Amino acid sequence: QRLGEETRGTLRRDTVSVAEKIGWLTDILRQRPSVGFFEILALLPTRLDRIAAFLAVLEMVRLQILIAFQREPLGEILLTIVEGPAMTGELGGETVGSAEESS
């Protein structure tokens, strides 16, 4: 309050859904046989989007919807979708949220 209105920042809450990222990744991987993990991350504009996408990849691997592999040690991580019964599993509606300060 002592600094005045002009110097005070505003708080904004951004919420990114892991379930939405799972759907987004599924759409991409249905169009292409495989895609690079870092290529996926490069498509996303914010840090929270990248975190949600990473969590989506982990969840999809856990549910056996996705396979992550490398063709050579320390090589690019490739993602490919698994077709079959795992695709009909229930997906949670987890969200990643953060308060960001902006001027």
N, CA, C and O atoms as a Tinker XYZ file with bonds, in Angstrom:
   412  protein
     1  N      0.815000   -1.189000    0.000000    73     2
     2  CA     0.000000    0.000000    0.000000    64     1     3
     3  C      0.864000    1.260000    0.000000    63     2     4     5
     4  O      0.502000    2.270000   -0.603000    81     3
     5  N      1.993000    1.192000    0.672000    73     3     6
     6  CA     2.869000    2.356000    0.736000    64     5     7
     7  C      3.495000    2.689000   -0.617000    63     6     8     9
     8  O      3.865000    3.839000   -0.853000    81     7
     9  N      3.620000    1.709000   -1.504000    73     7    10
    10  CA     4.263000    1.938000   -2.794000    64     9    11
    11  C      3.334000    2.557000   -3.826000    63    10    12    13
    12  O      3.801000    3.104000   -4.824000    81    11
    13  N      2.041000    2.482000   -3.606000    73    11    14
    14  CA     1.095000    3.050000   -4.564000    64    13    15
    15  C      0.590000    2.012000   -5.557000    63    14    16    17
    16  O      1.137000    0.916000   -5.682000    81    15
    17  N     -0.451000    2.389000   -6.243000    73    15    18
    18  CA    -1.117000    1.486000   -7.179000    64    17    19
    19  C     -0.244000    1.084000   -8.366000    63    18    20    21
    20  O     -0.318000   -0.058000   -8.820000    81    19
    21  N      0.570000    1.987000   -8.870000    73    19    22
    22  CA     1.349000    1.722000  -10.073000    64    21    23
    23  C      2.408000    0.652000   -9.873000    63    22    24    25
    24  O      2.719000   -0.083000  -10.811000    81    23
    25  N      2.963000    0.545000   -8.693000    73    23    26
    26  CA     4.043000   -0.405000   -8.458000    64    25    27
    27  C      3.556000   -1.766000   -7.992000    63    26    28    29
    28  O      4.329000   -2.724000   -7.961000    81    27
    29  N      2.301000   -1.859000   -7.635000    73    27    30
    30  CA     1.755000   -3.128000   -7.174000    64    29    31
    31  C      1.484000   -4.052000   -8.348000    63    30    32    33
    32  O      0.896000   -3.633000   -9.345000    81    31
    33  N      1.903000   -5.295000   -8.242000    73    31    34
    34  CA     1.644000   -6.286000   -9.283000    64    33    35
    35  C      0.298000   -6.947000   -9.069000    63    34    36    37
    36  O     -0.265000   -6.900000   -7.976000    81    35
    37  N     -0.193000   -7.542000  -10.088000    73    35    38
    38  CA    -1.441000   -8.283000   -9.977000    64    37    39
    39  C     -1.136000   -9.769000  -10.051000    63    38    40    41
    40  O     -0.189000  -10.183000  -10.719000    81    39
    41  N     -1.927000  -10.554000   -9.377000    73    39    42
    42  CA    -1.776000  -12.004000   -9.411000    64    41    43
    43  C     -2.792000  -12.593000  -10.369000    63    42    44    45
    44  O     -3.960000  -12.204000  -10.386000    81    43
    45  N     -2.325000  -13.529000  -11.158000    73    43    46
    46  CA    -3.192000  -14.216000  -12.104000    64    45    47
    47  C     -2.974000  -15.704000  -11.916000    63    46    48    49
    48  O     -1.837000  -16.157000  -11.781000    81    47
    49  N     -4.037000  -16.453000  -11.908000    73    47    50
    50  CA    -3.921000  -17.900000  -11.747000    64    49    51
    51  C     -4.173000  -18.560000  -13.095000    63    50    52    53
    52  O     -5.239000  -18.405000  -13.690000    81    51
    53  N     -3.178000  -19.294000  -13.563000    73    51    54
    54  CA    -3.299000  -20.050000  -14.796000    64    53    55
    55  C     -3.491000  -21.518000  -14.429000    63    54    56    57
    56  O     -2.741000  -22.064000  -13.620000    81    55
    57  N     -4.475000  -22.140000  -15.010000    73    55    58
    58  CA    -4.721000  -23.553000  -14.748000    64    57    59
    59  C     -4.599000  -24.310000  -16.057000    63    58    60    61
    60  O     -5.235000  -23.967000  -17.053000    81    59
    61  N     -3.782000  -25.331000  -16.038000    73    59    62
    62  CA    -3.550000  -26.161000  -17.212000    64    61    63
    63  C     -3.950000  -27.582000  -16.839000    63    62    64    65
    64  O     -3.529000  -28.100000  -15.805000    81    63
    65  N     -4.758000  -28.207000  -17.678000    73    63    66
    66  CA    -5.268000  -29.542000  -17.397000    64    65    67
    67  C     -4.363000  -30.617000  -17.997000    63    66    68    69
    68  O     -4.031000  -30.576000  -19.182000    81    67
    69  N     -3.971000  -31.572000  -17.166000    73    67    70
    70  CA    -3.201000  -32.721000  -17.644000    64    69    71
    71  C     -4.073000  -33.550000  -18.584000    63    70    72    73
    72  O     -3.584000  -34.058000  -19.593000    81    71
    73  N     -5.346000  -33.690000  -18.266000    73    71    74
    74  CA    -6.263000  -34.452000  -19.134000    64    73    75
    75  C     -6.358000  -33.812000  -20.527000    63    74    76    77
    76  O     -6.422000  -34.522000  -21.531000    81    75
    77  N     -6.370000  -32.484000  -20.590000    73    75    78
    78  CA    -6.384000  -31.803000  -21.889000    64    77    79
    79  C     -5.107000  -32.085000  -22.664000    63    78    80    81
    80  O     -5.150000  -32.276000  -23.880000    81    79
    81  N     -3.973000  -32.112000  -21.977000    73    79    82
    82  CA    -2.702000  -32.415000  -22.637000    64    81    83
    83  C     -2.673000  -33.862000  -23.117000    63    82    84    85
    84  O     -2.077000  -34.154000  -24.154000    81    83
    85  N     -3.302000  -34.764000  -22.385000    73    83    86
    86  CA    -3.387000  -36.156000  -22.841000    64    85    87
    87  C     -4.172000  -36.219000  -24.146000    63    86    88    89
    88  O     -3.761000  -36.901000  -25.084000    81    87
    89  N     -5.285000  -35.519000  -24.210000    73    87    90
    90  CA    -6.067000  -35.468000  -25.444000    64    89    91
    91  C     -5.286000  -34.845000  -26.584000    63    90    92    93
    92  O     -5.330000  -35.333000  -27.713000    81    91
    93  N     -4.567000  -33.763000  -26.292000    73    91    94
    94  CA    -3.751000  -33.074000  -27.285000    64    93    95
    95  C     -2.657000  -33.993000  -27.826000    63    94    96    97
    96  O     -2.460000  -34.083000  -29.037000    81    95
    97  N     -1.941000  -34.679000  -26.918000    73    95    98
    98  CA    -0.891000  -35.612000  -27.335000    64    97    99
    99  C     -1.462000  -36.771000  -28.144000    63    98   100   101
   100  O     -0.865000  -37.194000  -29.134000    81    99
   101  N     -2.611000  -37.282000  -27.726000    73    99   102
   102  CA    -3.257000  -38.381000  -28.440000    64   101   103
   103  C     -3.591000  -37.957000  -29.859000    63   102   104   105
   104  O     -3.366000  -38.721000  -30.798000    81   103
   105  N     -4.123000  -36.755000  -30.034000    73   103   106
   106  CA    -4.442000  -36.246000  -31.371000    64   105   107
   107  C     -3.192000  -36.165000  -32.249000    63   106   108   109
   108  O     -3.218000  -36.576000  -33.409000    81   107
   109  N     -2.107000  -35.640000  -31.699000    73   107   110
   110  CA    -0.856000  -35.532000  -32.461000    64   109   111
   111  C     -0.344000  -36.908000  -32.851000    63   110   112   113
   112  O      0.059000  -37.128000  -33.993000    81   111
   113  N     -0.359000  -37.835000  -31.897000    73   111   114
   114  CA     0.211000  -39.158000  -32.147000    64   113   115
   115  C     -0.676000  -40.042000  -33.021000    63   114   116   117
   116  O     -0.202000  -41.048000  -33.549000    81   115
   117  N     -1.915000  -39.699000  -33.180000    73   115   118
   118  CA    -2.764000  -40.426000  -34.122000    64   117   119
   119  C     -2.500000  -39.971000  -35.558000    63   118   120   121
   120  O     -2.835000  -40.683000  -36.504000    81   119
   121  N     -1.907000  -38.800000  -35.722000    73   119   122
   122  CA    -1.583000  -38.282000  -37.053000    64   121   123
   123  C     -0.187000  -38.697000  -37.510000    63   122   124   125
   124  O      0.093000  -38.743000  -38.708000    81   123
   125  N      0.688000  -38.999000  -36.544000    73   123   126
   126  CA     2.079000  -39.350000  -36.853000    64   125   127
   127  C      2.449000  -40.614000  -36.104000    63   126   128   129
   128  O      1.972000  -40.823000  -34.989000    81   127
   129  N      3.289000  -41.466000  -36.684000    73   127   130
   130  CA     3.663000  -42.709000  -36.000000    64   129   131
   131  C      4.470000  -42.470000  -34.724000    63   130   132   133
   132  O      4.318000  -43.205000  -33.748000    81   131
   133  N      5.326000  -41.448000  -34.728000    73   131   134
   134  CA     6.077000  -41.107000  -33.519000    64   133   135
   135  C      6.439000  -39.629000  -33.589000    63   134   136   137
   136  O      6.441000  -39.014000  -34.655000    81   135
   137  N      6.742000  -39.085000  -32.424000    73   135   138
   138  CA     7.111000  -37.679000  -32.327000    64   137   139
   139  C      8.146000  -37.537000  -31.213000    63   138   140   141
   140  O      8.095000  -38.252000  -30.213000    81   139
   141  N      9.080000  -36.611000  -31.395000    73   139   142
   142  CA    10.110000  -36.375000  -30.391000    64   141   143
   143  C      9.548000  -35.652000  -29.170000    63   142   144   145
   144  O      8.727000  -34.744000  -29.298000    81   143
   145  N      9.992000  -36.061000  -27.997000    73   143   146
   146  CA     9.528000  -35.461000  -26.760000    64   145   147
   147  C      9.841000  -33.962000  -26.717000    63   146   148   149
   148  O      8.987000  -33.161000  -26.337000    81   147
   149  N     11.062000  -33.583000  -27.105000    73   147   150
   150  CA    11.433000  -32.169000  -27.066000    64   149   151
   151  C     10.714000  -31.373000  -28.151000    63   150   152   153
   152  O     10.484000  -30.174000  -27.996000    81   151
   153  N     10.360000  -32.037000  -29.244000    73   151   154
   154  CA     9.553000  -31.382000  -30.281000    64   153   155
   155  C      8.179000  -31.011000  -29.723000    63   154   156   157
   156  O      7.661000  -29.928000  -29.998000    81   155
   157  N      7.594000  -31.916000  -28.940000    73   155   158
   158  CA     6.298000  -31.653000  -28.291000    64   157   159
   159  C      6.422000  -30.461000  -27.345000    63   158   160   161
   160  O      5.593000  -29.551000  -27.366000    81   159
   161  N      7.460000  -30.475000  -26.519000    73   159   162
   162  CA     7.637000  -29.381000  -25.553000    64   161   163
   163  C      7.856000  -28.043000  -26.247000    63   162   164   165
   164  O      7.412000  -27.008000  -25.752000    81   163
   165  N      8.537000  -28.057000  -27.388000    73   163   166
   166  CA     8.806000  -26.820000  -28.114000    64   165   167
   167  C      7.532000  -26.195000  -28.680000    63   166   168   169
   168  O      7.510000  -24.997000  -28.962000    81   167
   169  N      6.477000  -26.982000  -28.849000    73   167   170
   170  CA     5.210000  -26.466000  -29.364000    64   169   171
   171  C      4.429000  -25.670000  -28.318000    63   170   172   173
   172  O      3.505000  -24.931000  -28.657000    81   171
   173  N      4.801000  -25.823000  -27.060000    73   171   174
   174  CA     4.014000  -25.245000  -25.975000    64   173   175
   175  C      4.565000  -23.890000  -25.534000    63   174   176   177
   176  O      5.777000  -23.726000  -25.397000    81   175
   177  N      3.675000  -22.917000  -25.312000    73   175   178
   178  CA     4.120000  -21.546000  -25.059000    64   177   179
   179  C      4.596000  -21.251000  -23.634000    63   178   180   181
   180  O      5.421000  -20.358000  -23.439000    81   179
   181  N      4.094000  -21.981000  -22.639000    73   179   182
   182  CA     4.429000  -21.622000  -21.253000    64   181   183
   183  C      5.041000  -22.784000  -20.494000    63   182   184   185
   184  O      4.934000  -23.944000  -20.890000    81   183
   185  N      5.673000  -22.440000  -19.411000    73   183   186
   186  CA     6.282000  -23.447000  -18.537000    64   185   187
   187  C      5.213000  -24.388000  -17.972000    63   186   188   189
   188  O      5.427000  -25.598000  -17.898000    81   187
   189  N      4.069000  -23.834000  -17.575000    73   187   190
   190  CA     2.994000  -24.673000  -17.035000    64   189   191
   191  C      2.462000  -25.651000  -18.074000    63   190   192   193
   192  O      2.137000  -26.791000  -17.742000    81   191
   193  N      2.369000  -25.218000  -19.324000    73   191   194
   194  CA     1.954000  -26.122000  -20.391000    64   193   195
   195  C      2.951000  -27.267000  -20.547000    63   194   196   197
   196  O      2.559000  -28.417000  -20.746000    81   195
   197  N      4.235000  -26.947000  -20.456000    73   195   198
   198  CA     5.274000  -27.976000  -20.590000    64   197   199
   199  C      5.235000  -28.952000  -19.414000    63   198   200   201
   200  O      5.411000  -30.156000  -19.601000    81   199
   201  N      5.007000  -28.445000  -18.221000    73   199   202
   202  CA     4.900000  -29.317000  -17.047000    64   201   203
   203  C      3.697000  -30.236000  -17.191000    63   202   204   205
   204  O      3.801000  -31.433000  -16.924000    81   203
   205  N      2.560000  -29.697000  -17.608000    73   203   206
   206  CA     1.354000  -30.504000  -17.794000    64   205   207
   207  C      1.573000  -31.553000  -18.881000    63   206   208   209
   208  O      1.109000  -32.686000  -18.748000    81   207
   209  N      2.279000  -31.188000  -19.956000    73   207   210
   210  CA     2.566000  -32.150000  -21.020000    64   209   211
   211  C      3.479000  -33.263000  -20.508000    63   210   212   213
   212  O      3.276000  -34.432000  -20.835000    81   211
   213  N      4.484000  -32.904000  -19.706000    73   211   214
   214  CA     5.367000  -33.914000  -19.113000    64   213   215
   215  C      4.573000  -34.870000  -18.224000    63   214   216   217
   216  O      4.747000  -36.087000  -18.302000    81   215
   217  N      3.699000  -34.316000  -17.380000    73   215   218
   218  CA     2.855000  -35.159000  -16.527000    64   217   219
   219  C      1.917000  -36.023000  -17.369000    63   218   220   221
   220  O      1.646000  -37.169000  -17.011000    81   219
   221  N      1.423000  -35.487000  -18.476000    73   219   222
   222  CA     0.559000  -36.257000  -19.377000    64   221   223
   223  C      1.327000  -37.433000  -19.971000    63   222   224   225
   224  O      0.793000  -38.538000  -20.064000    81   223
   225  N      2.574000  -37.204000  -20.372000    73   223   226
   226  CA     3.397000  -38.297000  -20.908000    64   225   227
   227  C      3.588000  -39.377000  -19.851000    63   226   228   229
   228  O      3.434000  -40.564000  -20.138000    81   227
   229  N      3.923000  -38.971000  -18.633000    73   227   230
   230  CA     4.107000  -39.951000  -17.550000    64   229   231
   231  C      2.833000  -40.753000  -17.292000    63   230   232   233
   232  O      2.882000  -41.971000  -17.121000    81   231
   233  N      1.697000  -40.066000  -17.266000    73   231   234
   234  CA     0.416000  -40.744000  -17.026000    64   233   235
   235  C      0.073000  -41.695000  -18.172000    63   234   236   237
   236  O     -0.412000  -42.802000  -17.942000    81   235
   237  N      0.324000  -41.263000  -19.395000    73   235   238
   238  CA     0.025000  -42.106000  -20.557000    64   237   239
   239  C      0.927000  -43.345000  -20.584000    63   238   240   241
   240  O      0.478000  -44.419000  -20.984000    81   239
   241  N      2.178000  -43.215000  -20.170000    73   239   242
   242  CA     3.073000  -44.373000  -20.073000    64   241   243
   243  C      2.569000  -45.305000  -18.978000    63   242   244   245
   244  O      2.543000  -46.523000  -19.157000    81   243
   245  N      2.169000  -44.733000  -17.845000    73   243   246
   246  CA     1.649000  -45.542000  -16.733000    64   245   247
   247  C      0.402000  -46.327000  -17.143000    63   246   248   249
   248  O      0.240000  -47.487000  -16.765000    81   247
   249  N     -0.475000  -45.687000  -17.919000    73   247   250
   250  CA    -1.708000  -46.328000  -18.380000    64   249   251
   251  C     -1.485000  -47.205000  -19.615000    63   250   252   253
   252  O     -2.430000  -47.795000  -20.139000    81   251
   253  N     -0.251000  -47.286000  -20.070000    73   251   254
   254  CA     0.133000  -48.063000  -21.246000    64   253   255
   255  C     -0.586000  -47.592000  -22.513000    63   254   256   257
   256  O     -0.958000  -48.397000  -23.367000    81   255
   257  N     -0.771000  -46.290000  -22.615000    73   255   258
   258  CA    -1.343000  -45.661000  -23.797000    64   257   259
   259  C     -0.216000  -45.189000  -24.714000    63   258   260   261
   260  O     -0.406000  -45.016000  -25.918000    81   259
   261  N      0.939000  -44.989000  -24.132000    73   259   262
   262  CA     2.069000  -44.383000  -24.828000    64   261   263
   263  C      3.324000  -45.173000  -24.526000    63   262   264   265
   264  O      3.491000  -45.704000  -23.428000    81   263
   265  N      4.206000  -45.245000  -25.513000    73   263   266
   266  CA     5.525000  -45.830000  -25.310000    64   265   267
   267  C      6.547000  -44.737000  -25.576000    63   266   268   269
   268  O      6.477000  -44.041000  -26.589000    81   267
   269  N      7.499000  -44.593000  -24.657000    73   267   270
   270  CA     8.608000  -43.662000  -24.824000    64   269   271
   271  C      9.867000  -44.502000  -25.006000    63   270   272   273
   272  O     10.121000  -45.417000  -24.222000    81   271
   273  N     10.664000  -44.195000  -26.047000    73   271   274
   274  CA    11.858000  -44.992000  -26.313000    64   273   275
   275  C     12.946000  -44.133000  -26.941000    63   274   276   277
   276  O     12.703000  -43.034000  -27.439000    81   275
   277  N     14.169000  -44.690000  -26.894000    73   275   278
   278  CA    15.331000  -44.065000  -27.529000    64   277   279
   279  C     15.956000  -45.095000  -28.447000    63   278   280   281
   280  O     16.074000  -46.266000  -28.087000    81   279
   281  N     16.353000  -44.666000  -29.623000    73   279   282
   282  CA    16.996000  -45.582000  -30.573000    64   281   283
   283  C     18.461000  -45.806000  -30.237000    63   282   284   285
   284  O     19.042000  -46.822000  -30.618000    81   283
   285  N     19.053000  -44.864000  -29.530000    73   283   286
   286  CA    20.457000  -44.978000  -29.140000    64   285   287
   287  C     20.639000  -44.305000  -27.779000    63   286   288   289
   288  O     19.864000  -43.422000  -27.415000    81   287
   289  N     21.665000  -44.723000  -27.027000    73   287   290
   290  CA    21.905000  -44.100000  -25.729000    64   289   291
   291  C     22.087000  -42.586000  -25.885000    63   290   292   293
   292  O     22.780000  -42.127000  -26.793000    81   291
   293  N     21.473000  -41.837000  -25.011000    73   291   294
   294  CA    21.502000  -40.384000  -24.998000    64   293   295
   295  C     20.889000  -39.758000  -26.249000    63   294   296   297
   296  O     21.078000  -38.571000  -26.514000    81   295
   297  N     20.153000  -40.567000  -27.016000    73   295   298
   298  CA    19.493000  -40.059000  -28.211000    64   297   299
   299  C     18.171000  -39.394000  -27.873000    63   298   300   301
   300  O     17.771000  -39.299000  -26.713000    81   299
   301  N     17.509000  -38.939000  -28.924000    73   299   302
   302  CA    16.218000  -38.278000  -28.759000    64   301   303
   303  C     15.184000  -39.250000  -28.186000    63   302   304   305
   304  O     15.145000  -40.422000  -28.558000    81   303
   305  N     14.354000  -38.748000  -27.280000    73   303   306
   306  CA    13.261000  -39.549000  -26.727000    64   305   307
   307  C     12.087000  -39.437000  -27.694000    63   306   308   309
   308  O     11.607000  -38.341000  -27.984000    81   307
   309  N     11.636000  -40.576000  -28.184000    73   307   310
   310  CA    10.514000  -40.623000  -29.109000    64   309   311
   311  C      9.289000  -41.166000  -28.400000    63   310   312   313
   312  O      9.394000  -42.025000  -27.525000    81   311
   313  N      8.133000  -40.660000  -28.782000    73   311   314
   314  CA     6.860000  -41.089000  -28.208000    64   313   315
   315  C      6.016000  -41.698000  -29.315000    63   314   316   317
   316  O      5.963000  -41.167000  -30.425000    81   315
   317  N      5.365000  -42.798000  -29.018000    73   315   318
   318  CA     4.438000  -43.411000  -29.958000    64   317   319
   319  C      3.231000  -43.923000  -29.193000    63   318   320   321
   320  O      3.351000  -44.331000  -28.037000    81   319
   321  N      2.082000  -43.903000  -29.824000    73   319   322
   322  CA     0.839000  -44.294000  -29.171000    64   321   323
   323  C      0.629000  -45.799000  -29.320000    63   322   324   325
   324  O      1.024000  -46.392000  -30.323000    81   323
   325  N      0.010000  -46.402000  -28.326000    73   323   326
   326  CA    -0.331000  -47.816000  -28.349000    64   325   327
   327  C     -1.795000  -47.927000  -28.725000    63   326   328   329
   328  O     -2.653000  -47.349000  -28.058000    81   327
   329  N     -2.084000  -48.651000  -29.767000    73   327   330
   330  CA    -3.477000  -48.877000  -30.154000    64   329   331
   331  C     -3.958000  -50.138000  -29.450000    63   330   332   333
   332  O     -3.219000  -51.118000  -29.358000    81   331
   333  N     -5.186000  -50.121000  -28.955000    73   331   334
   334  CA    -5.729000  -51.310000  -28.313000    64   333   335
   335  C     -6.540000  -50.984000  -27.080000    63   334   336   337
   336  O     -6.992000  -49.851000  -26.911000    81   335
   337  N     -6.731000  -51.984000  -26.201000    73   335   338
   338  CA    -7.599000  -51.829000  -25.026000    64   337   339
   339  C     -7.190000  -50.711000  -24.074000    63   338   340   341
   340  O     -8.052000  -50.122000  -23.421000    81   339
   341  N     -5.906000  -50.405000  -23.978000    73   339   342
   342  CA    -5.463000  -49.350000  -23.051000    64   341   343
   343  C     -6.049000  -47.998000  -23.423000    63   342   344   345
   344  O     -6.189000  -47.134000  -22.558000    81   343
   345  N     -6.393000  -47.794000  -24.685000    73   343   346
   346  CA    -6.926000  -46.514000  -25.143000    64   345   347
   347  C     -8.316000  -46.226000  -24.591000    63   346   348   349
   348  O     -8.762000  -45.080000  -24.635000    81   347
   349  N     -9.013000  -47.234000  -24.073000    73   347   350
   350  CA   -10.358000  -47.020000  -23.554000    64   349   351
   351  C    -10.367000  -46.732000  -22.062000    63   350   352   353
   352  O    -11.443000  -46.594000  -21.479000    81   351
   353  N     -9.193000  -46.636000  -21.416000    73   351   354
   354  CA    -9.105000  -46.404000  -19.972000    64   353   355
   355  C     -9.605000  -45.031000  -19.575000    63   354   356   357
   356  O     -9.673000  -44.118000  -20.398000    81   355
   357  N     -9.955000  -44.892000  -18.305000    73   355   358
   358  CA   -10.415000  -43.614000  -17.757000    64   357   359
   359  C     -9.220000  -42.700000  -17.540000    63   358   360   361
   360  O     -8.179000  -43.138000  -17.049000    81   359
   361  N     -9.367000  -41.444000  -17.901000    73   359   362
   362  CA    -8.319000  -40.458000  -17.683000    64   361   363
   363  C     -8.762000  -39.493000  -16.606000    63   362   364   365
   364  O     -9.902000  -39.028000  -16.612000    81   363
   365  N     -7.866000  -39.189000  -15.683000    73   363   366
   366  CA    -8.191000  -38.266000  -14.602000    64   365   367
   367  C     -8.184000  -36.836000  -15.078000    63   366   368   369
   368  O     -7.628000  -36.523000  -16.130000    81   367
   369  N     -8.806000  -35.962000  -14.297000    73   367   370
   370  CA    -8.860000  -34.551000  -14.632000    64   369   371
   371  C     -7.889000  -33.737000  -13.816000    63   370   372   373
   372  O     -8.254000  -32.681000  -13.299000    81   371
   373  N     -6.643000  -34.208000  -13.684000    73   371   374
   374  CA    -5.659000  -33.501000  -12.880000    64   373   375
   375  C     -5.340000  -32.157000  -13.506000    63   374   376   377
   376  O     -5.364000  -32.002000  -14.727000    81   375
   377  N     -5.043000  -31.194000  -12.657000    73   375   378
   378  CA    -4.671000  -29.876000  -13.157000    64   377   379
   379  C     -3.376000  -29.433000  -12.501000    63   378   380   381
   380  O     -3.034000  -29.862000  -11.399000    81   379
   381  N     -2.672000  -28.572000  -13.199000    73   379   382
   382  CA    -1.472000  -27.948000  -12.665000    64   381   383
   383  C     -1.773000  -26.476000  -12.587000    63   382   384   385
   384  O     -2.181000  -25.876000  -13.582000    81   383
   385  N     -1.585000  -25.880000  -11.437000    73   383   386
   386  CA    -1.919000  -24.458000  -11.304000    64   385   387
   387  C     -0.773000  -23.703000  -10.670000    63   386   388   389
   388  O      0.046000  -24.275000   -9.951000    81   387
   389  N     -0.725000  -22.421000  -10.943000    73   387   390
   390  CA     0.307000  -21.573000  -10.384000    64   389   391
   391  C     -0.162000  -20.136000  -10.385000    63   390   392   393
   392  O     -0.910000  -19.712000  -11.266000    81   391
   393  N      0.271000  -19.412000   -9.415000    73   391   394
   394  CA    -0.007000  -17.973000   -9.395000    64   393   395
   395  C      1.217000  -17.281000   -9.973000    63   394   396   397
   396  O      2.332000  -17.448000   -9.479000    81   395
   397  N      0.997000  -16.510000  -11.015000    73   395   398
   398  CA     2.094000  -15.770000  -11.630000    64   397   399
   399  C      1.922000  -14.302000  -11.332000    63   398   400   401
   400  O      0.804000  -13.788000  -11.276000    81   399
   401  N      3.032000  -13.638000  -11.145000    73   399   402
   402  CA     2.973000  -12.204000  -10.881000    64   401   403
   403  C      3.264000  -11.475000  -12.178000    63   402   404   405
   404  O      4.246000  -11.775000  -12.857000    81   403
   405  N      2.423000  -10.529000  -12.520000    73   403   406
   406  CA     2.655000   -9.715000  -13.717000    64   405   407
   407  C      2.445000   -8.259000  -13.371000    63   406   408   409
   408  O      1.759000   -7.937000  -12.401000    81   407
   409  N      3.028000   -7.387000  -14.156000    73   407   410
   410  CA     2.897000   -5.956000  -13.884000    64   409   411
   411  C      1.762000   -5.351000  -14.634000    63   410   412
   412  O      1.514000   -4.151000  -14.517000    81   411
